[in-house]
């Protein structure tokens, strides 16, 4: 059986899903317009500097690297 200490991927996927679903459920005005549609990438008032899909890609990479570092530190203790 795989444990979280041996594979950081499962922990990263779990945290990713929780953050992605809660962000989509809350629909912050930074990523979504008044109608609930995702804003496009751009610098206008009706656009967002970082779009929701781009946020999810960056979040996935960041969470995987973070869990990789944390599990490596925990394995050395």
Secondary structure, DSSP 4 states (H G I P E B T S, - for coil): ---TTT-HHHHHHHHHHHHHHHHHHHT-TTTB-TTSPBPPBSSSTTSBSS-HHHHHHHHHHHHHHHHHHHHHHHHH-
